Amino acid sequence: MVQMIEQGLQVLGLHIMWKTRSLPDAKEATTEDEKYMETLREQRDSLLEKLVEYAVGTQSNTAEAVKRTVCLFYLELRSRRY
């Protein structure tokens, strides 16, 4: 079960990272691109909030292995700029 949760979190993180591949330079961004970037930021921020809750929150009953995975993904996603 823990491994399935870890893999699900990995898929979510990779999905957000995959979506960033099509982002243009901020200098070259059109209005449509800026809307896309804002939507992507909101999705990333939502995922980061969930990751923080899993990693350090008191509301969830999360296994230690999942907490470690979540911490790594949180750091990786947080370091990327959108």
VEXDREN-2710 file (C-alpha; in Angstrom, 1 decimal):
% VEXDREN-2710
k/r/px/py/pz
1/MET/0.0/0.0/0.0
2/VAL/2.8/2.4/0.9
3/GLN/4.5/1.8/-2.4
4/MET/1.3/2.6/-4.3
5/ILE/1.0/5.9/-2.5
6/GLU/4.6/6.7/-3.2
7/GLN/4.2/5.9/-6.9
8/GLY/1.0/8.0/-7.0
9/LEU/2.8/11.0/-5.6
10/GLN/5.7/10.5/-8.0
11/VAL/3.2/10.5/-10.9
12/LEU/1.6/13.8/-9.7
13/GLY/5.0/15.4/-9.3
14/LEU/6.2/14.2/-12.7
15/HIS/3.0/15.4/-14.3
16/ILE/3.5/18.9/-13.0
17/MET/7.2/18.9/-14.2
18/TRP/6.1/17.5/-17.6
19/LYS/3.7/20.4/-18.0
20/THR/6.5/22.9/-17.5
21/ARG/8.3/21.7/-20.5
22/SER/6.1/23.7/-22.8
23/LEU/6.4/27.0/-20.9
24/PRO/8.0/29.9/-22.9
25/ASP/10.5/32.4/-21.5
26/ALA/8.8/35.0/-19.3
27/LYS/10.0/37.7/-21.8
28/GLU/8.3/35.9/-24.7
29/ALA/5.1/35.0/-22.9
30/THR/1.7/35.9/-24.4
31/THR/-1.4/36.6/-22.4
32/GLU/-2.5/33.1/-23.0
33/ASP/0.9/31.8/-21.9
34/GLU/0.6/33.8/-18.7
35/LYS/-2.8/32.3/-17.9
36/TYR/-1.4/28.9/-18.5
37/MET/1.5/29.6/-16.1
38/GLU/-0.8/30.9/-13.5
39/THR/-3.0/27.8/-13.7
40/LEU/0.2/25.7/-13.5
41/ARG/1.3/27.7/-10.4
42/GLU/-2.0/27.1/-8.7
43/GLN/-1.8/23.3/-9.4
44/ARG/1.8/23.2/-8.2
45/ASP/0.9/25.1/-5.0
46/SER/-2.0/22.9/-4.3
47/LEU/0.2/19.8/-4.7
48/LEU/2.8/21.4/-2.5
49/GLU/0.2/22.0/0.2
50/LYS/-0.8/18.4/0.1
51/LEU/2.8/17.3/0.2
52/VAL/3.5/19.4/3.3
53/GLU/0.4/17.9/5.0
54/TYR/1.6/14.4/4.3
55/ALA/5.2/15.1/5.3
56/VAL/4.7/17.1/8.5
57/GLY/1.0/17.6/9.1
58/THR/-0.9/16.2/12.1
59/GLN/-4.1/15.6/10.1
60/SER/-2.9/12.5/8.3
61/ASN/-1.7/9.1/9.3
62/THR/1.2/8.8/6.9
63/ALA/3.8/6.0/6.9
64/GLU/7.5/7.1/7.3
65/ALA/8.4/5.9/3.8
66/VAL/5.7/8.0/2.3
67/LYS/6.9/11.0/4.4
68/ARG/10.4/10.6/3.0
69/THR/9.2/10.4/-0.6
70/VAL/7.0/13.4/0.0
71/CYS/9.8/15.5/1.4
72/LEU/12.0/14.7/-1.6
73/PHE/9.3/15.7/-4.1
74/TYR/8.4/18.8/-2.1
75/LEU/12.0/20.0/-2.4
76/GLU/12.2/19.2/-6.0
77/LEU/9.0/20.9/-7.0
78/ARG/9.7/23.9/-4.7
79/SER/13.0/24.5/-6.4
80/ARG/11.5/24.7/-9.9
81/ARG/10.4/28.1/-11.2
82/TYR/7.3/28.6/-13.2
END
